[in-house]
Amino acid sequence: MFMKNCWYVAAYDRELKDGGPLGRTLLGEPVVMFRDSRGRAIALEDRCCHRHLPLSLGQVTGDRVQCGYHGLEFDATGACVAVPGQSKVP
């Protein structure tokens, strides 16, 4: 059993350089990692809130990770910030 409030190695720096999202399971939790436009490493739960598709199967656009299923976009805090075809984000 691992302690959750600690630092663990999630990925090598070189693994986050290609611009795409990287999915991993850390302490039994699915995590997606990517770099924002400033090069900061971002880690979020690897699950779209709509159909639970792994965000790691999507793509990174600017500072957001986009779900590969319906294209919902999530910012570095994990908030849904864009829904294709809708002007209002829930």
N, C-alpha and C positions, 0 to 999 in steps of 0.2 A: 504494500500500500504506500502511496506517495502522499506527501504533504502538499496541499494545493496552494498555500500562500508562500511560495518559494520561487526562485528563478530556476528554469530548466532550459537546456539547449533545445530549440525548436527547429532550427535550420541553419545551414551554413550561409554566409553572406552571398556567396556566388550563386546559390540556389534561387535567390530573389532578384537577380540582375536581368533576367530575360523579359521582364515586364508582365508576365502572366501570373495568375494566381497559383499558389502552391497549397495543396491540401495535406494535412497531417492529422493524426490522432494523438493528442497529448493528454495523458492521465485519463484516458477513456473518453475524452471529449473531442469531437471533430472541430478542427480549426482551419481557417483559410488565412494565408499570409500573402501580402503583396507590398509593393513600395508605392508611395504616393508621388506626385510630381516633384516634390522636394527631396525625394530619396529616403524618406522616413519609412521604417518598417511598420506595417500595420497588421494586426492579428484580430480576427473576428470569429464568431461562431460560424462554422461552415454549413450554413443552412439558410435557404431563402424562407422567409416567413409565409410565403404564399403556398407553395407546393412542397416545401422542404427539400428541394433539389440542392445538392451541394454547390455553393458559390464557387468552389474551386474548379467546377466544370464550365464556368463562364469566362469572362474576360475583364481586364482592367482598362478603364477609360479615364484618364486623368487621375483624379484623387478618389475615384469610385471603383467598386467592383460591381459588375453587372451579372445578374443571373442569366444563365444560358437558356432557360426555359421560356420565360415571358419578358425578359429584359428589365426587370426591376433593378434599380441602382441603389447601392448603399454606400454611405460615406464612411470616413475613418472611425466614426463613433458607433457604427452599426445601424444608424437611422436610415430608413428608406427615404430617399430624396427625389426619386423620379419613377413614374409609372408610365410606360408607353401608352399613348392614346388617352391619357387623362391629364387634365390641367391641375386637378386637386390631388394631392398626395395624402393618403389616410394617416 
